[in-house]
Amino acid sequence: MKMVKKTFYSNAERANQLTSEAIRKMERGTTMQVRIMPNGRTCLKTNSPAVLEIFQTKIFDFTDKKRDEND
């Protein structure tokens, strides 16, 4: 899978919990970068569909919601 960049709204504590959960499910060769911004956004860059699924199912996805409202 190619690198995917997603933006979520989340508090820092919840993002840290999900990062720990994602680390347990990561496979060899998987990369993940999580940036927690002060405005309440969490930016995730990963090449693993399993890591992306963890974040999408457990955090409100800001980018997908915006896209749905504009369609």
Rosetta blueprint (number, residue, H / E / L):
1 M L
2 K L
3 M L
4 V E
5 K E
6 K E
7 T E
8 F E
9 Y E
10 S L
11 N L
12 A H
13 E H
14 R H
15 A H
16 N H
17 Q H
18 L H
19 T H
20 S H
21 E H
22 A H
23 I H
24 R H
25 K H
26 M L
27 E L
28 R L
29 G L
30 T L
31 T L
32 M E
33 Q E
34 V E
35 R E
36 I E
37 M L
38 P L
39 N L
40 G L
41 R E
42 T E
43 C E
44 L E
45 K E
46 T E
47 N L
48 S L
49 P H
50 A H
51 V H
52 L H
53 E H
54 I H
55 F H
56 Q H
57 T H
58 K H
59 I L
60 F L
61 D E
62 F H
63 T H
64 D H
65 K H
66 K H
67 R H
68 D H
69 E H
70 N H
71 D L
